[in-house]
């Protein structure tokens, strides 16, 4: 892994316009992933 403590969210649910198509859901998921990662670093 090139960036320590990172993880990928891989999905075929969206194309290049994912933020425009369902930005709230995507950002919610990314924020939750970040919070989970941060919790493991404490």
C-alpha positions in Angstrom: 0.0 0.0 0.0 1.4 3.4 -0.9 -0.4 5.4 1.7 -0.2 4.0 5.2 -3.6 3.4 7.0 -5.6 3.9 3.9 -8.1 1.6 2.3 -9.9 1.6 -1.1 -13.6 1.8 -1.6 -14.1 -0.1 -4.9 -17.5 -0.2 -6.5 -19.0 -0.5 -9.9 -22.2 1.3 -8.7 -21.1 4.7 -10.0 -19.2 6.1 -13.0 -17.2 9.2 -13.3 -20.1 11.4 -12.0 -20.6 9.6 -8.7 -20.6 12.8 -6.6 -23.1 14.4 -8.9 -25.3 11.3 -9.0 -25.4 10.6 -5.3 -22.9 12.9 -3.6 -24.4 12.8 -0.1 -24.3 9.0 0.1 -20.8 8.9 -1.3 -19.4 11.5 1.0 -21.2 9.9 4.0 -19.5 6.6 3.2 -16.1 8.2 2.8 -16.4 10.2 6.0 -17.5 7.0 7.9 -14.5 5.1 6.4 -12.2 8.0 7.6 -13.7 7.9 11.1 -13.2 4.2 11.3 -9.6 4.5 10.2 -9.0 7.3 12.7 -10.5 5.2 15.5 -8.0 2.5 14.8 -5.0 4.9 15.1 -5.9 6.1 18.6 
